Amino acid sequence: MKKVLLIALFLFTTLVTFGQNIADGVIKNAQTNKPIPYVNIGILNKDKGTVSNENGEFTIEIPNEFINDTIKISSIGYESRIFIANEFIKTLKENKNITLTEKVIELNEVVVSNKKLKEKTLGNKTKSRMMRGGFRNAELGNELGIKIKIKKSPTYINKFHANLTSNTGEKMKFRLNFYSIEKGLPKEKLINQNIIFSIDSKEGEFTLDLSKYNLVIEEDFYLTMELIENEGNKESEVFFSAGLLGNATVTRLTSQAEWEKLGSIGIGFSLSSEY
């Protein structure tokens, strides 16, 4: 009986292993051949994805059920690439390097004015400890945020604010993203530079100075925070205040996954702005 049980367990383990395809490689700049850090790689609209590390290296598990699905590779400042999953696996077996081409970006005209600007805080300003939301046992590319409605165009973004309820993620890194809106959900990234940061505070107010990025927004948008690195304990967590009033939270579990709205609960993200 024990032999039968051991054989059954071996067959089960083998089937699980064979049900997964492990693909690994390096994302590089097609022009310079240098690695591109923190690239999003994932199966489009599925909860299977990852983010490359600071050296452009990545590993992704592709279940057999998704073998004919689409894999998207995207990074700020580069043209995205699309693969069918089985072709992606074959490509990486032949060559571990995947290249991305730099995107030609047209800069908007800057209008200089001596008009005195008005200050406005945008988003959810809650500091509640009764409700919270954030990252726990999260996959790389896990992302959450809220819709931001601007008062007037153009709006200048100066600072990002959130209130920490707990933080054990000492080796976590995040990226702040700004998205256009389509059908009520995030669509395309609006800025052409990475805003990458870590959070050292254990609790209380967290503020990130954004003035050096010269962020100018002309329409309503989604503001999100994305987990891009976690070299510490995978059970680490970072949680922020949330509330029932304000803009509802959107989230996706990993890179290129489908966005979802989380009812009426709003994560406590806000921005200092001028218009």
C-alpha positions as CSV (number, residue, x, y, z in Angstrom):
1,M,0.0,0.0,0.0
2,K,2.9,2.4,0.8
3,K,4.5,1.6,-2.5
4,V,1.3,2.4,-4.3
5,L,1.0,5.7,-2.4
6,L,4.6,6.7,-3.2
7,I,4.1,6.0,-6.9
8,A,0.9,8.0,-6.9
9,L,2.7,10.9,-5.2
10,F,5.6,10.7,-7.7
11,L,3.2,10.7,-10.7
12,F,1.3,13.7,-9.2
13,T,4.6,15.6,-8.7
14,T,5.7,14.8,-12.2
15,L,2.5,15.9,-13.8
16,V,2.6,19.2,-11.9
17,T,6.2,19.8,-13.0
18,F,5.5,19.0,-16.6
19,G,2.5,21.3,-16.5
20,Q,4.8,24.3,-16.1
21,N,7.3,25.8,-18.6
22,I,10.1,27.8,-17.1
23,A,11.4,30.5,-19.3
24,D,14.4,32.8,-18.3
25,G,16.4,35.4,-20.1
26,V,17.7,39.0,-20.2
27,I,16.0,42.1,-21.6
28,K,18.4,44.4,-23.4
29,N,18.4,47.7,-25.3
30,A,18.6,46.9,-29.0
31,Q,20.7,50.0,-29.7
32,T,23.3,49.7,-26.8
33,N,23.0,46.0,-25.8
34,K,22.8,47.1,-22.2
35,P,20.3,45.4,-19.8
36,I,17.0,47.2,-19.2
37,P,16.0,47.1,-15.5
38,Y,12.4,46.5,-14.2
39,V,10.7,45.4,-17.5
40,N,7.2,44.0,-17.3
41,I,6.8,40.5,-18.7
42,G,3.5,38.6,-18.6
43,I,0.8,36.7,-20.2
44,L,-1.8,39.2,-21.4
45,N,-4.8,39.5,-19.2
46,K,-3.8,36.4,-17.1
47,D,-2.3,36.3,-13.6
48,K,1.1,35.0,-14.7
49,G,3.8,37.6,-15.0
50,T,6.9,39.1,-13.5
51,V,9.4,42.0,-13.6
52,S,13.0,41.8,-14.7
53,N,15.6,42.7,-12.0
54,E,18.0,45.6,-12.1
55,N,20.2,43.6,-14.5
56,G,17.4,42.9,-16.9
57,E,17.2,39.2,-15.8
58,F,13.9,37.4,-15.4
59,T,12.3,34.0,-14.9
60,I,8.6,33.3,-15.7
61,E,6.5,30.2,-15.2
62,I,4.2,29.5,-18.1
63,P,1.5,26.8,-17.4
64,N,0.6,24.5,-20.4
65,E,-2.9,25.9,-20.3
66,F,-1.5,29.3,-21.5
67,I,1.0,28.0,-24.1
68,N,-1.0,29.5,-27.0
69,D,-1.7,32.8,-25.2
70,T,0.0,36.2,-25.8
71,I,3.1,37.3,-23.8
72,K,3.7,41.1,-23.7
73,I,7.0,42.7,-22.8
74,S,6.9,46.4,-22.0
75,S,9.0,49.1,-20.5
76,I,8.8,52.9,-20.2
77,G,10.7,54.5,-23.1
78,Y,10.7,51.4,-25.3
79,E,8.5,49.8,-28.0
80,S,6.6,46.8,-26.6
81,R,7.0,43.3,-28.0
82,I,4.4,40.6,-28.4
83,F,5.1,36.8,-28.5
84,I,2.9,33.7,-28.6
85,A,4.0,31.8,-25.4
86,N,5.3,28.7,-27.1
87,E,7.3,30.7,-29.5
88,F,8.6,32.8,-26.6
89,I,9.9,29.6,-24.9
90,K,11.5,28.4,-28.1
91,T,13.2,31.8,-28.7
92,L,14.7,31.8,-25.2
93,K,16.1,28.3,-25.7
94,E,18.0,29.5,-28.7
95,N,19.0,32.9,-27.3
96,K,18.6,34.2,-23.8
97,N,18.6,37.8,-24.9
98,I,15.4,39.7,-25.8
99,T,15.9,43.2,-27.2
100,L,13.6,46.2,-27.0
101,T,13.9,49.2,-29.3
102,E,13.9,52.7,-27.8
103,K,10.7,54.7,-28.4
104,V,10.8,58.0,-30.2
105,I,9.1,60.4,-27.8
106,E,7.7,63.8,-28.8
107,L,7.9,66.2,-25.9
108,N,5.0,68.5,-25.4
109,E,5.5,72.3,-25.8
110,V,6.2,74.0,-22.5
111,V,4.4,77.3,-22.0
112,V,6.0,79.7,-19.6
113,S,3.7,81.9,-17.6
114,N,4.0,84.2,-14.6
115,K,0.5,83.4,-13.4
116,K,0.3,82.5,-9.7
117,L,-0.7,78.8,-9.4
118,K,-3.3,77.4,-7.0
119,E,-2.5,74.5,-4.8
120,K,-4.7,71.4,-4.7
121,T,-4.5,68.0,-3.0
122,L,-5.8,65.2,-5.4
123,G,-6.9,61.7,-4.4
124,N,-7.7,60.0,-1.1
125,K,-6.3,61.6,2.0
126,T,-7.4,59.0,4.6
127,K,-5.2,58.1,7.6
128,S,-7.5,55.5,9.0
129,R,-6.1,52.4,10.7
130,M,-9.4,50.5,10.6
131,M,-9.2,49.8,6.9
132,R,-6.1,49.2,4.9
133,G,-4.7,47.8,1.6
134,G,-1.3,47.0,0.2
135,F,1.2,44.2,-0.6
136,R,1.5,40.9,1.1
137,N,3.1,37.7,-0.4
138,A,2.8,39.7,-3.6
139,E,4.1,38.8,-7.1
140,L,6.4,41.1,-8.9
141,G,4.2,43.4,-11.0
142,N,1.4,43.5,-8.4
143,E,-0.1,46.9,-8.7
144,L,-2.8,49.0,-7.0
145,G,-4.0,52.5,-7.2
146,I,-6.9,55.0,-7.7
147,K,-8.4,57.3,-10.3
148,I,-7.3,60.9,-10.0
149,K,-9.5,63.7,-11.1
150,I,-7.7,67.0,-11.9
151,K,-9.2,70.4,-11.2
152,K,-7.9,72.1,-14.4
153,S,-5.5,71.4,-17.3
154,P,-2.6,71.6,-17.2
155,T,-1.9,70.3,-13.6
156,Y,1.6,70.1,-12.2
157,I,2.4,67.2,-9.8
158,N,4.7,67.9,-7.0
159,K,4.5,65.2,-4.3
160,F,3.0,61.7,-3.6
161,H,1.5,61.0,-0.2
162,A,0.4,57.8,1.6
163,N,-0.1,56.8,5.2
164,L,1.6,53.6,6.3
165,T,-0.2,51.3,8.8
166,S,2.6,48.6,8.7
167,N,5.8,48.0,6.8
168,T,8.1,44.9,7.1
169,G,9.2,45.1,3.4
170,E,12.8,46.3,4.0
171,K,14.0,45.1,0.6
172,M,11.0,46.0,-1.5
173,K,11.2,48.5,-4.3
174,F,8.2,50.1,-6.0
175,R,7.4,52.1,-9.1
176,L,4.9,54.9,-9.3
177,N,2.8,54.8,-12.5
178,F,0.5,57.2,-14.2
179,Y,-2.0,55.8,-16.7
180,S,-4.5,57.1,-19.2
181,I,-8.1,55.9,-18.8
182,E,-10.1,53.6,-21.1
183,K,-13.5,52.2,-20.2
184,G,-13.0,53.2,-16.6
185,L,-9.7,51.3,-16.1
186,P,-5.9,52.1,-16.6
187,K,-4.7,51.9,-20.2
188,E,-1.4,53.4,-21.3
189,K,1.4,54.9,-19.2
190,L,1.5,58.6,-19.5
191,I,5.1,59.5,-18.4
192,N,8.4,58.6,-20.1
193,Q,10.5,57.9,-17.0
194,N,10.6,55.4,-14.2
195,I,9.8,56.7,-10.7
196,I,11.4,54.0,-8.5
197,F,11.6,54.2,-4.7
198,S,11.8,52.2,-1.5
199,I,9.9,52.9,1.8
200,D,12.0,53.0,5.0
201,S,9.3,54.2,7.4
202,K,7.6,51.6,9.5
203,E,4.3,53.6,9.9
204,G,2.9,57.1,9.6
205,E,2.9,59.5,6.7
206,F,5.1,58.7,3.7
207,T,5.9,61.5,1.2
208,L,7.8,61.2,-2.1
209,D,9.1,64.4,-3.8
210,L,8.2,64.3,-7.5
211,S,9.3,67.8,-8.4
212,K,12.4,66.7,-10.3
213,Y,10.3,64.7,-12.8
214,N,8.5,67.8,-14.1
215,L,5.1,66.0,-14.3
216,V,2.5,67.8,-16.2
217,I,-1.0,66.2,-16.5
218,E,-3.7,67.4,-18.9
219,E,-6.6,65.0,-18.1
220,D,-7.9,62.6,-15.4
221,F,-5.7,59.6,-14.9
222,Y,-4.9,56.6,-12.8
223,L,-2.2,56.7,-10.2
224,T,-0.8,53.3,-9.1
225,M,2.0,51.8,-7.1
226,E,3.7,48.7,-8.5
227,L,6.0,46.1,-6.7
228,I,9.1,45.7,-8.8
229,E,11.6,44.1,-6.5
230,N,11.5,42.0,-3.3
231,E,14.9,40.5,-2.3
232,G,13.8,39.9,1.3
233,N,11.3,37.7,3.0
234,K,8.6,36.9,0.5
235,E,6.0,37.2,3.4
236,S,7.0,40.8,3.9
237,E,4.1,43.3,3.8
238,V,3.6,47.0,3.2
239,F,0.1,48.3,4.0
240,F,-1.5,51.7,3.7
241,S,-4.6,53.4,5.1
242,A,-7.8,53.0,3.1
243,G,-11.4,54.2,3.4
244,L,-14.9,53.9,2.1
245,L,-15.1,57.5,0.9
246,G,-13.1,58.7,-2.1
247,N,-12.0,57.0,-5.3
248,A,-12.2,53.2,-5.4
249,T,-9.1,51.0,-5.7
250,V,-8.0,49.2,-8.9
251,T,-5.5,46.4,-8.8
252,R,-3.9,43.6,-10.9
253,L,-2.0,40.7,-9.5
254,T,1.1,40.8,-11.7
255,S,2.6,42.3,-14.9
256,Q,0.2,42.4,-17.9
257,A,-2.7,40.9,-15.9
258,E,-6.3,42.2,-16.2
259,W,-7.3,45.2,-14.0
260,E,-10.0,44.8,-11.4
261,K,-12.0,47.3,-9.3
262,L,-12.2,46.5,-5.6
263,G,-15.7,47.6,-4.7
264,S,-15.9,51.0,-2.9
265,I,-12.7,50.7,-0.9
266,G,-10.2,53.4,-1.7
267,I,-6.5,53.1,-1.0
268,G,-5.1,56.3,0.7
269,F,-3.0,57.7,-2.1
270,S,-2.9,61.4,-2.8
271,L,-0.9,64.0,-4.7
272,S,0.1,67.6,-4.0
273,S,-0.5,69.6,-7.2
274,E,-0.7,73.1,-8.7
275,Y,-2.9,74.4,-11.5
